[in-house]
Amino acid sequence: MRARAFLKSVLVVVVVLFALTSCSSLGSLVSRGRLQPSRRVLFIGNSYTSYNSGIDKEFAGLDPASETERIEVDGHRLQDHWKDGNALQTIRTGGWNYVVLQEQSQTPIFDQADFRNYAAQFDQAVRSAGGRTILLMTWERPDSAAQGVTAANVAAAYTNVGNAIGVNVAPAGLAFARSLRSQPDLVLYAQDGHPSQAGTYLAACVVYASIVRATPVGNPFSGDGVSAETSAYLQQIAAESTGFK
C-alpha cells in the first residue's frame, strides 16, 4: 500500500513538472512566433491627442494588429516638440510606418507659418526614417472661435499646409463639424476644445480611415465608454468625412 501511495505521489509530481515545462516551452514558442504588427503608428501632439483614453489607444482598438505609441506634452506646439528633441529622436529610431502630427489647436490660425515650418521639418525627418506623415486636423475651439479658431478656418489651415508640404490630412475637425450639424446634442468637446470620449473616438475613426484607407463602418471596436449606437453613428460620420464609405 505504501509503495503504491509513493508511486502515485511520484507520478503526480512528474505530471505537474511536465505540465509546467510544457507551458514554459509553449510561452517561449508563442513569444518567438509573435506576429509582427501590420503597421506602427507614432502620435505626436498635446492633450488633444492624449485626452480620455488617447487617440492612439482608440486607434489601436480599431486596428488591433497595429502598434501605437504617443509623445504628448500638454500645450506643446510642433515647434516645442522639435526643439526638445524627444519626438525627433523617436522618429529617427525608425520603424514607424506613420507619424501623426497634431499641432496646438490655435497655432494654425494665429501662426500658420510656424505650423508649416515645423510640420515640414518633421515630415522630412519622417521621410528620412522611411515613414509617412499624417496631419491630424483639430476642431473648433468655442473659447477662441471669435478670434478665428473655427472649424472652417482650422480646416483651411491644415489643408493649405498639407498641400504645401505634400502630406495627407486626417480631417477630424471636419468630422466634428459634420456630426454637430447632424446631431448637435452629441457632445464632442468642451469649451476649451478638449474632446469628450465620443470626440476622441471620432478622431480615432478619422485617423483609422486616413491611414488604413478603408471605411471604419462596421468595425467591432466601439470605443472606451461609447455606446454601440453612438460608435456606429461616429463611424459613419468618419467615413463620410474622409470619403472612405
VODREN-91701 format. One line per field, with one value per atom (N, C-alpha, C): residue number from 0; atom name; x, z, y. Coordinates in Angstrom, 2 decimals, padded with zeros to 5 digits. Each point is the difference from the previous one (the first is absolute). Layout:
BEGIN
n = c(NUM  ...) $
atom = c(CA  ...) $
c1 = c(X  ...) $
c3 = c(Z  ...) $
c2 = c(Y  ...) $
END
This chain:
BEGIN
n = c(0  0  0  1  1  1  2  2  2  3  3  3  4  4  4  5  5  5  6  6  6  7  7  7  8  8  8  9  9  9  10  10  10  11  11  11  12  12  12  13  13  13  14  14  14  15  15  15  16  16  16  17  17  17  18  18  18  19  19  19  20  20  20  21  21  21  22  22  22  23  23  23  24  24  24  25  25  25  26  26  26  27  27  27  28  28  28  29  29  29  30  30  30  31  31  31  32  32  32  33  33  33  34  34  34  35  35  35  36  36  36  37  37  37  38  38  38  39  39  39  40  40  40  41  41  41  42  42  42  43  43  43  44  44  44  45  45  45  46  46  46  47  47  47  48  48  48  49  49  49  50  50  50  51  51  51  52  52  52  53  53  53  54  54  54  55  55  55  56  56  56  57  57  57  58  58  58  59  59  59  60  60  60  61  61  61  62  62  62  63  63  63  64  64  64  65  65  65  66  66  66  67  67  67  68  68  68  69  69  69  70  70  70  71  71  71  72  72  72  73  73  73  74  74  74  75  75  75  76  76  76  77  77  77  78  78  78  79  79  79  80  80  80  81  81  81  82  82  82  83  83  83  84  84  84  85  85  85  86  86  86  87  87  87  88  88  88  89  89  89  90  90  90  91  91  91  92  92  92  93  93  93  94  94  94  95  95  95  96  96  96  97  97  97  98  98  98  99  99  99  100  100  100  101  101  101  102  102  102  103  103  103  104  104  104  105  105  105  106  106  106  107  107  107  108  108  108  109  109  109  110  110  110  111  111  111  112  112  112  113  113  113  114  114  114  115  115  115  116  116  116  117  117  117  118  118  118  119  119  119  120  120  120  121  121  121  122  122  122  123  123  123  124  124  124  125  125  125  126  126  126  127  127  127  128  128  128  129  129  129  130  130  130  131  131  131  132  132  132  133  133  133  134  134  134  135  135  135  136  136  136  137  137  137  138  138  138  139  139  139  140  140  140  141  141  141  142  142  142  143  143  143  144  144  144  145  145  145  146  146  146  147  147  147  148  148  148  149  149  149  150  150  150  151  151  151  152  152  152  153  153  153  154  154  154  155  155  155  156  156  156  157  157  157  158  158  158  159  159  159  160  160  160  161  161  161  162  162  162  163  163  163  164  164  164  165  165  165  166  166  166  167  167  167  168  168  168  169  169  169  170  170  170  171  171  171  172  172  172  173  173  173  174  174  174  175  175  175  176  176  176  177  177  177  178  178  178  179  179  179  180  180  180  181  181  181  182  182  182  183  183  183  184  184  184  185  185  185  186  186  186  187  187  187  188  188  188  189  189  189  190  190  190  191  191  191  192  192  192  193  193  193  194  194  194  195  195  195  196  196  196  197  197  197  198  198  198  199  199  199  200  200  200  201  201  201  202  202  202  203  203  203  204  204  204  205  205  205  206  206  206  207  207  207  208  208  208  209  209  209  210  210  210  211  211  211  212  212  212  213  213  213  214  214  214  215  215  215  216  216  216  217  217  217  218  218  218  219  219  219  220  220  220  221  221  221  222  222  222  223  223  223  224  224  224  225  225  225  226  226  226  227  227  227  228  228  228  229  229  229  230  230  230  231  231  231  232  232  232  233  233  233  234  234  234  235  235  235  236  236  236  237  237  237  238  238  238  239  239  239  240  240  240  241  241  241  242  242  242  243  243  243  244  244  244) $
atom = c(N  CA  C  N  CA  C  N  CA  C  N  CA  C  N  CA  C  N  CA  C  N  CA  C  N  CA  C  N  CA  C  N  CA  C  N  CA  C  N  CA  C  N  CA  C  N  CA  C  N  CA  C  N  CA  C  N  CA  C  N  CA  C  N  CA  C  N  CA  C  N  CA  C  N  CA  C  N  CA  C  N  CA  C  N  CA  C  N  CA  C  N  CA  C  N  CA  C  N  CA  C  N  CA  C  N  CA  C  N  CA  C  N  CA  C  N  CA  C  N  CA  C  N  CA  C  N  CA  C  N  CA  C  N  CA  C  N  CA  C  N  CA  C  N  CA  C  N  CA  C  N  CA  C  N  CA  C  N  CA  C  N  CA  C  N  CA  C  N  CA  C  N  CA  C  N  CA  C  N  CA  C  N  CA  C  N  CA  C  N  CA  C  N  CA  C  N  CA  C  N  CA  C  N  CA  C  N  CA  C  N  CA  C  N  CA  C  N  CA  C  N  CA  C  N  CA  C  N  CA  C  N  CA  C  N  CA  C  N  CA  C  N  CA  C  N  CA  C  N  CA  C  N  CA  C  N  CA  C  N  CA  C  N  CA  C  N  CA  C  N  CA  C  N  CA  C  N  CA  C  N  CA  C  N  CA  C  N  CA  C  N  CA  C  N  CA  C  N  CA  C  N  CA  C  N  CA  C  N  CA  C  N  CA  C  N  CA  C  N  CA  C  N  CA  C  N  CA  C  N  CA  C  N  CA  C  N  CA  C  N  CA  C  N  CA  C  N  CA  C  N  CA  C  N  CA  C  N  CA  C  N  CA  C  N  CA  C  N  CA  C  N  CA  C  N  CA  C  N  CA  C  N  CA  C  N  CA  C  N  CA  C  N  CA  C  N  CA  C  N  CA  C  N  CA  C  N  CA  C  N  CA  C  N  CA  C  N  CA  C  N  CA  C  N  CA  C  N  CA  C  N  CA  C  N  CA  C  N  CA  C  N  CA  C  N  CA  C  N  CA  C  N  CA  C  N  CA  C  N  CA  C  N  CA  C  N  CA  C  N  CA  C  N  CA  C  N  CA  C  N  CA  C  N  CA  C  N  CA  C  N  CA  C  N  CA  C  N  CA  C  N  CA  C  N  CA  C  N  CA  C  N  CA  C  N  CA  C  N  CA  C  N  CA  C  N  CA  C  N  CA  C  N  CA  C  N  CA  C  N  CA  C  N  CA  C  N  CA  C  N  CA  C  N  CA  C  N  CA  C  N  CA  C  N  CA  C  N  CA  C  N  CA  C  N  CA  C  N  CA  C  N  CA  C  N  CA  C  N  CA  C  N  CA  C  N  CA  C  N  CA  C  N  CA  C  N  CA  C  N  CA  C  N  CA  C  N  CA  C  N  CA  C  N  CA  C  N  CA  C  N  CA  C  N  CA  C  N  CA  C  N  CA  C  N  CA  C  N  CA  C  N  CA  C  N  CA  C  N  CA  C  N  CA  C  N  CA  C  N  CA  C  N  CA  C  N  CA  C  N  CA  C  N  CA  C  N  CA  C  N  CA  C  N  CA  C  N  CA  C  N  CA  C  N  CA  C  N  CA  C  N  CA  C  N  CA  C  N  CA  C  N  CA  C  N  CA  C  N  CA  C  N  CA  C  N  CA  C  N  CA  C  N  CA  C  N  CA  C  N  CA  C  N  CA  C  N  CA  C  N  CA  C  N  CA  C  N  CA  C  N  CA  C  N  CA  C  N  CA  C  N  CA  C  N  CA  C  N  CA  C  N  CA  C  N  CA  C  N  CA  C  N  CA  C  N  CA  C  N  CA  C  N  CA  C  N  CA  C  N  CA  C  N  CA  C  N  CA  C  N  CA  C  N  CA  C  N  CA  C  N  CA  C  N  CA  C  N  CA  C  N  CA  C  N  CA  C) $
c1 = c(000.83  -000.83  000.86  001.04  000.88  000.73  000.39  000.72  -000.89  -001.27  -000.93  -000.22  -000.13  -000.19  001.20  001.21  001.23  000.07  -000.31  000.03  -001.02  -001.16  -001.03  000.48  000.68  000.52  001.05  000.88  001.04  -000.63  -001.05  -000.67  -000.62  -000.62  -000.60  001.05  001.14  001.08  000.51  000.16  000.49  -000.97  -001.30  -001.01  000.01  000.09  000.03  001.22  001.17  001.22  -000.07  -000.58  -000.14  -000.91  -001.09  -000.94  000.66  000.75  000.67  001.03  000.76  001.01  -000.64  -001.13  -000.71  -000.52  -000.57  -000.50  001.11  001.16  001.14  000.48  000.07  000.44  -000.99  -001.31  -001.02  000.07  000.20  000.11  001.18  001.11  001.18  -000.26  -000.70  -000.31  -000.92  -001.01  -000.92  000.74  000.92  000.76  000.87  000.66  000.87  -000.79  -001.23  -000.82  -001.02  000.16  -000.96  -000.08  -001.23  -000.19  000.51  000.62  000.43  -001.23  000.03  -001.15  -000.20  -001.24  -000.30  000.55  000.01  000.56  000.36  001.01  000.40  -000.29  -000.74  -000.48  000.42  000.70  000.43  -000.84  -000.57  -000.81  000.81  000.07  000.71  -000.98  -000.20  -000.95  -000.02  -001.17  -000.17  -001.24  -000.64  -001.12  -001.19  -000.09  -001.06  000.15  001.24  000.28  -000.14  000.44  000.06  -001.25  -000.90  -001.18  -000.79  -000.71  -000.78  000.95  -000.32  000.89  001.12  -000.11  001.01  -000.40  000.22  -000.32  000.81  001.23  000.85  -000.59  -000.53  -000.59  -001.28  -000.80  -001.23  000.32  001.04  000.43  000.41  000.76  000.43  -001.19  -001.06  -001.20  -000.67  000.00  -000.57  000.87  001.30  000.96  000.92  -000.51  000.75  001.30  000.17  001.26  001.11  -000.35  000.99  000.72  001.07  000.73  000.03  -000.40  -000.03  000.82  000.44  000.70  -000.32  000.05  -000.23  001.03  000.29  000.84  -000.86  -000.31  -000.97  000.51  -000.09  000.27  -001.11  -000.69  -001.12  000.42  -000.78  000.25  001.09  000.70  001.12  -000.45  000.80  -000.11  000.98  -000.10  000.98  001.40  000.06  001.28  000.63  -000.81  000.51  000.49  -000.76  000.42  001.31  000.13  001.22  001.20  -000.16  001.13  000.40  -000.96  000.42  000.64  -000.15  000.77  -000.53  -000.91  -000.48  -000.75  -000.90  -000.78  000.92  000.94  000.91  000.85  000.47  000.80  -000.82  -001.27  -000.87  -000.25  -000.20  -000.19  001.25  001.15  001.25  000.36  -000.68  000.25  -000.49  -000.87  -000.48  -001.10  -000.54  -001.01  -001.42  -000.20  -001.35  -000.53  -001.12  -000.62  -000.68  -000.59  -000.69  000.32  000.11  000.13  -001.12  -000.85  -001.16  000.34  000.01  000.36  -001.25  -000.15  -001.11  000.59  -000.28  000.48  -000.86  000.58  -000.77  -001.23  -001.14  -001.29  -000.16  000.73  -000.15  001.10  001.13  001.15  -000.29  -000.76  -000.26  -000.70  -000.72  -000.68  000.87  000.60  000.78  001.38  000.57  001.34  000.15  -000.66  000.02  001.40  000.81  001.37  000.81  -000.19  000.70  -000.45  -001.30  -000.56  000.61  000.00  000.54  001.48  000.76  001.43  000.35  -000.62  000.36  -000.67  -001.17  -000.59  000.90  000.56  000.90  001.28  000.55  001.22  -000.24  -001.13  -000.33  -000.23  -000.68  -000.27  001.29  000.96  001.29  000.67  -000.09  000.59  -000.73  -001.31  -000.81  000.34  000.09  000.34  001.40  000.92  001.36  000.07  -000.93  -000.05  -000.87  -000.52  -000.77  -001.48  -000.53  -001.42  -000.77  -001.27  -000.87  -000.66  -000.18  -000.59  -001.50  -000.76  -001.41  -000.21  -000.64  -000.35  -001.40  -000.11  -001.29  -000.68  -000.95  -000.75  -000.81  000.20  -000.79  -001.33  -000.71  -001.37  -000.20  -001.17  -000.30  000.16  000.53  000.08  -001.02  -001.05  -001.04  000.55  001.04  000.51  000.84  000.33  000.77  -000.54  -001.24  -000.62  -000.09  -000.22  -000.09  001.32  001.10  001.32  000.37  -000.95  000.23  000.26  000.01  000.26  -001.32  -000.48  -001.25  000.30  -001.00  000.19  000.47  -000.63  000.34  001.43  000.40  001.34  001.09  -000.27  000.98  000.16  -001.13  000.05  000.80  -000.22  000.73  001.49  000.36  001.42  000.69  -000.64  000.59  000.09  -001.04  000.01  001.11  000.15  001.06  001.39  000.23  001.31  000.23  -001.04  000.13  000.36  -000.68  000.30  001.40  000.39  001.30  001.16  -000.13  001.13  -000.22  -001.16  -000.25  -000.31  -000.82  -000.39  -001.52  -000.51  -001.44  -000.46  -001.25  -000.62  -001.14  -000.03  -001.13  -001.01  -001.14  -000.88  -000.94  000.57  -000.83  -000.87  000.55  -000.77  -001.25  000.11  -001.16  -001.01  000.49  -000.90  -000.76  000.68  -000.67  -001.12  000.32  -000.98  -001.19  000.27  -001.07  -000.91  000.60  -000.78  -000.87  000.56  -000.75  -001.16  000.15  -001.13  -001.10  000.41  -000.96  -000.62  000.83  -000.47  000.61  -000.54  000.59  -000.01  -000.83  -000.04  001.09  000.69  001.09  001.25  000.43  001.12  001.33  000.76  001.28  001.20  -000.21  001.13  -000.49  000.94  -000.29  000.24  -000.21  000.13  001.40  001.01  001.38  000.43  -000.93  000.28  000.44  000.30  000.40  -001.15  000.31  -001.06  -000.67  -001.26  -000.68  000.47  -000.46  000.39  -000.50  -001.22  -000.53  000.86  000.48  000.86  001.32  000.59  001.25  -000.22  -001.11  -000.31  -000.20  -000.72  -000.21  001.32  000.87  001.31  000.78  -000.07  000.70  -000.57  -001.32  -000.62  000.48  000.16  000.48  001.45  000.83  001.40  000.06  -000.84  -000.05  -000.30  -001.05  -000.36  001.13  000.66  001.04  001.27  000.29  001.19  -000.28  -001.07  -000.31  -000.58  -000.52  -000.62  -001.21  -000.80  -001.19  -001.02  -001.25  -001.05  000.09  -000.28  -000.09  -001.37  -000.94  -001.37  -000.03  -000.62  -000.08  001.12  000.94  001.09  -000.57  000.38  -000.60  000.42  001.06  000.46  -000.85  -000.73  -000.93  000.58  001.22  000.61  -000.16  000.83  000.00  -001.14  -001.06  -001.10  -000.96  000.06  -000.90  -000.99  -001.28  -001.00  000.12  -000.52  000.05  -000.74  -001.12  -000.78  000.78  000.62  000.77  001.23  000.68  001.20  -000.34  -001.13  -000.41  -000.26  -000.62  -000.26  001.31  000.93  001.27  000.86  -000.07  000.70  -000.51  -001.32  -000.58  000.42  000.04  000.44  001.45  000.84  001.42  000.13  -000.80  000.03  -000.41  -001.05  -000.47  001.01  000.67  000.94  001.31  000.36  001.27  -000.21  -001.23  -000.29  000.16  000.32  000.14  -001.29  -000.98  -001.31  -000.16) $
c3 = c(000.00  000.00  000.00  000.89  000.07  -001.32  -000.62  -001.28  -001.07  -000.01  -000.98  000.23  001.27  000.34  -000.43  000.22  -000.38  -001.52  -000.73  -001.46  -000.53  000.64  -000.41  000.22  001.12  000.29  -001.02  -000.32  -001.00  -001.35  -000.35  -001.28  -000.05  001.09  000.05  -000.19  000.67  -000.10  -001.44  -000.63  -001.38  -000.94  000.18  -000.85  000.17  001.24  000.26  -000.63  000.17  -000.57  -001.53  -000.58  -001.46  -000.49  000.76  -000.39  000.07  001.08  000.14  -001.10  -000.31  -001.05  -001.35  -000.24  -001.27  -000.14  001.08  -000.04  -000.27  000.64  -000.21  -001.44  -000.55  -001.38  -000.96  000.29  -000.86  000.03  001.22  000.11  -000.79  000.03  -000.75  -001.50  -000.44  -001.42  -000.45  000.81  -000.34  -000.10  000.95  -000.01  -001.24  -000.35  -001.18  -001.29  000.03  -001.21  -000.05  000.87  000.06  -001.34  -000.43  -001.28  000.06  -001.09  -000.10  -000.20  000.56  -000.19  -001.46  -000.39  -001.39  -000.35  001.00  -000.19  001.37  000.02  001.23  -000.17  000.96  -000.12  001.23  -000.22  001.07  -000.02  001.14  000.13  000.76  -000.56  000.65  000.15  001.21  000.21  001.44  000.42  001.37  000.60  000.95  000.70  -000.92  -001.14  -000.95  -000.48  -000.13  -000.41  001.16  001.19  001.12  000.87  -000.18  000.89  -000.03  001.11  000.17  -000.11  -000.78  -000.15  -001.00  -000.75  -001.00  -001.38  -000.99  -001.38  -000.41  000.46  -000.34  000.49  001.22  000.56  -000.73  -000.33  -000.74  -001.41  -000.60  -001.32  000.10  001.04  000.18  000.21  000.63  000.15  -001.34  -000.86  -001.34  -000.89  000.23  -000.84  000.93  000.60  001.04  -000.48  -001.30  -000.50  -000.07  000.29  -000.06  001.35  -000.03  001.22  000.05  001.12  000.10  001.19  -000.12  001.09  -000.13  001.10  -000.10  000.81  -000.51  000.71  000.19  001.23  000.31  001.15  -000.20  001.07  -000.07  001.12  000.01  -000.50  -000.92  -000.52  -001.03  -000.29  -000.93  -001.43  -000.66  -001.45  -000.68  -001.31  -000.70  000.17  000.06  000.23  001.31  001.05  001.31  -000.07  -000.66  -000.15  -000.76  -001.04  -000.80  000.83  000.76  000.74  001.20  000.63  001.16  -000.41  -001.27  -000.55  000.21  000.94  000.30  -001.18  -000.60  -001.13  -001.18  -000.26  -001.12  000.20  001.22  000.29  -000.19  000.43  -000.15  -001.47  -000.80  -001.44  -000.61  000.40  -000.58  000.38  001.02  000.33  -001.12  -000.85  -001.17  000.33  -001.06  000.19  000.06  -000.03  000.03  -001.42  -000.24  -001.32  -000.18  001.09  -000.03  001.26  -000.18  001.14  -000.12  001.01  000.00  000.81  -000.67  000.64  000.32  001.26  000.43  000.51  -000.73  000.42  001.14  000.80  001.05  -000.64  000.66  -000.63  -000.58  000.51  -000.49  -000.97  000.04  -000.81  -001.50  -000.58  -001.43  -000.41  000.93  -000.29  000.38  001.16  000.48  -000.63  -000.44  -000.59  -000.97  -001.15  -000.97  -000.54  -000.09  -000.50  000.92  001.31  000.98  -000.14  -000.13  -000.19  -001.23  -001.09  -001.26  000.14  000.59  000.13  000.75  001.16  000.82  -000.49  -000.61  -000.62  -001.12  -000.76  -001.10  000.52  001.08  000.55  000.55  000.68  000.49  -001.16  -001.03  -001.14  -000.65  -000.11  -000.59  000.84  001.32  000.89  -000.12  -000.11  -000.15  -001.31  -001.08  -001.30  000.03  000.64  000.08  000.76  000.94  000.80  -000.65  -001.21  -000.73  000.29  000.63  000.33  -000.79  000.34  -000.64  001.08  -000.31  000.95  -000.26  001.09  -000.04  000.91  -000.51  000.84  000.58  001.32  000.66  000.19  -000.88  000.08  001.29  000.78  001.21  -000.35  000.99  -000.19  000.63  -000.13  000.50  001.52  000.45  001.44  000.35  000.73  000.34  000.72  000.82  000.77  -000.83  -001.23  -000.84  -001.43  -000.16  -001.33  -000.49  000.93  -000.37  -000.55  000.35  -000.51  -001.26  -000.52  -001.26  000.08  001.22  000.13  -000.20  -001.24  -000.37  -000.83  -000.14  -000.76  -001.42  -000.64  -001.38  -000.13  000.91  -000.07  000.34  000.99  000.36  -001.15  -000.61  -001.14  -001.15  -000.26  -001.09  000.28  001.25  000.36  -000.17  000.49  -000.13  -001.46  -000.76  -001.42  -000.74  000.30  -000.63  000.31  001.27  000.40  -000.57  000.05  -000.57  -001.47  -000.75  -001.42  -000.23  000.82  -000.19  000.21  000.98  000.29  -000.54  -000.62  -000.66  000.92  001.03  000.90  000.13  000.38  000.18  001.33  000.00  001.21  000.43  001.27  000.58  000.48  -000.69  000.24  001.20  001.18  001.19  000.25  -000.22  000.22  -000.86  -001.25  -000.88  000.45  000.52  000.52  001.21  000.88  001.17  -000.47  -000.95  -000.49  -000.65  -000.76  -000.65  001.06  001.02  001.05  000.74  000.28  000.74  -000.81  -001.30  -000.84  000.02  000.04  -000.06  001.35  001.05  001.35  000.98  000.05  000.84  001.48  000.43  001.42  000.42  -000.96  000.34  000.30  001.24  000.44  -000.47  -000.75  -000.51  000.63  000.56  000.63  001.01  000.85  001.04  -000.53  000.84  -000.40  -000.51  000.59  -000.43  -001.12  -000.52  -001.13  000.32  001.27  000.32  -000.31  -000.64  -000.45  001.13  -000.20  000.86  -000.42  000.71  -000.40  -001.41  -000.31  -001.35  -001.03  000.37  -000.90  -000.25  001.04  -000.17  -000.92  000.18  -000.84  -001.46  -000.21  -001.37  -000.66  000.73  -000.56  -000.37  000.85  -000.29  -001.25  -000.16  -001.20  -001.26  000.10  -001.14  -000.32  001.03  -000.22  -000.58  000.51  -000.52  -001.50  -000.40  -001.42  -000.83  000.54  -000.73  -000.17  000.96  -000.07  -000.70  000.42  -000.56  -001.40  -000.32  -001.30  -000.20  001.04  -000.04  000.97  -000.18  000.87  001.40  001.02  001.34  000.31  -000.92  000.23  000.17  001.08  000.29  000.86  000.35  000.87  001.35  000.53  001.25  001.24  -000.08  001.17  000.14  001.11  000.18  000.83  000.46  000.75  001.49  000.73  001.45  000.53  000.51  000.57  -001.01  -001.23  -001.05  -000.32  -000.04  -000.27  -001.42  -000.23  -001.33  -001.01  000.42  -000.91  -000.38  001.00  -000.27  -000.84  000.29  -000.77  -001.45  -000.24  -001.39  -000.74  000.69  -000.58  -000.30  000.95  -000.18  -001.09  -000.11  -001.09  -001.35  -000.10  -001.25  -000.29  001.02  -000.16  -000.49  000.60  -000.41  -001.45  -000.37  -001.39  -000.98  000.32  -000.89  -000.08  001.11  000.05  -000.72  -000.08  -000.66  -001.42  -000.34  -001.33  -000.12  001.11  -000.02  000.52  -000.87  000.39  -000.25) $
c2 = c(-001.20  001.20  001.25  -000.07  001.17  000.20  -001.13  000.10  000.60  -000.41  000.56  001.50  000.37  001.42  000.82  -000.57  000.70  000.19  -001.11  000.08  001.00  000.05  000.95  001.43  000.26  001.33  000.41  -000.97  000.28  000.33  -000.76  000.23  001.38  000.42  001.33  001.08  -000.17  000.99  000.08  -001.17  -000.04  000.71  -000.29  000.63  001.51  000.49  001.44  000.65  -000.65  000.55  000.03  -001.04  -000.04  001.12  000.20  001.05  001.37  000.23  001.30  000.21  -001.07  000.11  000.24  -000.67  000.18  001.41  000.56  001.38  000.98  -000.23  000.89  -000.05  -001.22  -000.15  000.64  -000.20  000.59  001.51  000.57  001.45  000.53  -000.78  000.41  -000.03  -001.05  -000.12  001.12  000.33  001.07  001.32  000.23  001.24  000.09  -001.10  000.02  000.09  -000.51  -000.01  001.12  000.98  001.10  000.72  000.27  000.68  001.43  000.44  001.38  000.90  001.22  000.89  000.36  000.17  000.35  001.38  000.88  001.34  000.57  000.85  000.67  001.48  000.55  001.38  000.79  001.09  000.89  001.26  000.36  001.22  001.04  001.21  001.11  001.15  000.47  001.09  000.46  000.48  000.44  -000.65  000.68  -000.63  -000.28  000.67  -000.33  -001.45  -000.44  -001.37  -000.98  000.38  -000.94  -000.03  000.96  000.09  -001.30  -000.25  -001.22  -001.19  -000.99  -001.15  000.28  001.10  000.34  -000.48  000.84  -000.38  -001.20  -000.10  -001.14  -001.31  -000.01  -001.22  -000.37  000.99  -000.28  -000.51  000.57  -000.50  -001.46  -000.34  -001.38  -000.93  000.50  -000.81  -000.27  001.01  -000.15  -000.87  000.04  -000.75  -000.79  -001.08  -000.71  -000.65  -000.16  -000.55  001.04  001.26  001.08  000.14  000.77  000.38  001.51  000.58  001.46  000.48  001.25  000.68  001.48  000.72  001.44  000.77  001.18  000.97  001.23  000.30  001.07  000.85  001.31  000.96  001.03  000.20  000.93  001.38  000.53  001.35  000.10  -001.06  000.06  000.29  000.84  000.20  -000.95  -000.15  -000.80  000.61  001.32  000.67  -000.48  -000.11  -000.43  -001.45  -000.85  -001.39  -000.09  000.81  -000.03  000.42  001.05  000.55  -000.85  -000.71  -000.80  -001.33  -000.38  -001.11  -001.40  -000.19  -001.35  -000.63  000.77  -000.51  -000.32  000.89  -000.21  -001.25  -000.20  -001.19  -001.27  000.05  -001.17  -000.31  001.03  -000.19  -000.64  000.48  -000.48  -001.43  -000.53  -001.41  -000.88  000.53  -000.73  -000.98  -000.58  -001.02  000.50  001.33  000.54  000.10  -000.66  000.10  001.35  000.49  001.29  000.79  001.31  000.91  001.03  000.06  000.88  001.25  001.15  001.27  000.81  000.37  000.87  001.32  001.08  001.31  000.54  000.88  000.67  000.65  -000.05  000.28  001.40  000.99  001.38  000.42  -000.69  000.40  000.06  -000.95  000.10  001.30  000.62  001.26  001.19  -000.05  001.14  000.10  -001.14  000.02  -001.18  000.12  -001.10  -000.24  001.05  -000.16  -000.90  000.16  -000.83  -001.46  -000.19  -001.33  -000.66  000.72  -000.56  -000.32  000.88  -000.17  -001.29  -000.19  -001.16  -001.28  000.11  -001.18  -000.50  000.92  -000.36  -000.65  000.55  -000.58  -001.40  -000.17  -001.33  -000.96  000.47  -000.87  -000.47  000.88  -000.39  -001.07  000.15  -001.01  -001.33  000.06  -001.22  -000.71  000.76  -000.59  -000.62  000.68  -000.51  -001.31  -000.18  -001.23  -001.07  000.29  -000.99  -000.03  001.06  000.03  001.04  000.12  000.99  000.84  001.27  000.94  000.15  000.09  000.34  001.20  001.05  001.14  -000.23  000.04  -000.19  001.36  000.29  001.25  000.04  001.06  000.16  000.68  000.45  000.46  001.38  000.52  001.34  000.08  001.15  000.27  001.06  -000.35  000.99  001.23  -000.20  001.13  000.96  -000.35  000.92  000.04  -000.42  000.06  001.44  000.94  001.41  000.53  -000.67  000.39  -000.79  -000.77  -000.68  -001.49  -000.55  -001.44  -000.75  000.04  -000.65  -001.24  -000.86  -001.23  000.30  000.98  000.32  000.52  000.89  000.58  -001.02  -000.83  -001.04  -000.99  -000.37  -000.93  000.60  001.28  000.66  000.03  000.30  000.07  -001.35  -001.06  -001.34  -000.43  000.31  -000.35  000.72  001.29  000.79  -000.56  -000.31  -000.50  -001.40  -000.84  -001.34  000.04  000.86  000.14  000.56  000.95  000.66  -000.96  -000.90  -000.89  -001.42  -000.23  -001.27  -001.16  000.25  -001.09  -000.05  -001.15  -000.17  000.57  000.42  000.57  -000.90  -000.36  -000.73  001.05  000.17  001.15  -000.16  -000.19  -000.17  001.23  001.19  001.22  000.07  -000.44  -000.02  -001.04  -001.13  -001.04  000.51  000.73  000.58  000.94  000.86  000.97  -000.72  -001.04  -000.77  -000.64  -000.57  -000.64  001.01  001.17  001.02  000.55  000.00  000.41  -001.05  -001.25  -001.11  -000.30  -000.01  -000.29  001.00  001.21  001.04  -000.32  -000.93  -000.34  -000.98  -000.59  -000.91  000.83  000.01  000.84  -000.63  000.77  -000.48  000.68  001.20  000.69  001.01  000.42  000.99  001.41  000.99  001.39  000.32  -000.64  000.25  -000.95  -000.77  -000.86  -001.41  -000.29  -001.37  -000.96  -001.12  -000.89  -000.78  -000.29  -000.96  -001.39  -001.03  -001.35  -000.30  000.47  -000.19  000.74  001.19  000.76  -000.70  -000.56  -000.76  -001.19  -000.68  -001.15  000.43  001.10  000.49  000.35  000.69  000.35  -001.26  -001.02  -001.26  -000.67  000.05  -000.58  000.72  001.32  000.77  -000.36  -000.11  -000.40  -001.41  -000.88  -001.38  000.01  000.71  000.05  000.61  001.01  000.70  -000.84  -000.86  -000.84  -001.33  -000.67  -001.31  000.12  001.20  000.26  -000.90  -000.11  -000.84  000.56  -000.35  000.49  -000.60  000.81  -000.56  -000.59  000.17  -000.46  -001.52  -000.44  -001.42  -000.52  000.86  -000.44  -000.43  -001.15  -000.48  000.76  000.81  000.75  001.26  000.08  001.12  001.13  -000.15  001.10  -000.15  000.71  -000.04  000.87  -000.63  000.76  000.58  -000.43  000.48  -001.11  000.31  -001.02  -000.52  -001.20  -000.59  000.87  000.58  000.85  001.25  000.63  001.22  -000.31  -001.09  -000.33  -000.28  -000.67  -000.26  001.31  000.94  001.32  000.72  -000.01  000.70  -000.66  -001.31  -000.67  000.49  000.16  000.47  001.44  000.84  001.39  000.03  -000.83  -000.05  -000.45  -000.99  -000.49  001.07  000.73  001.07  001.14  000.28  001.13  -000.30  -001.28  -000.38  -000.50  -000.35  -000.50  -001.51  -000.68  -001.45  -000.63  -000.08  -000.49  -001.49) $
END
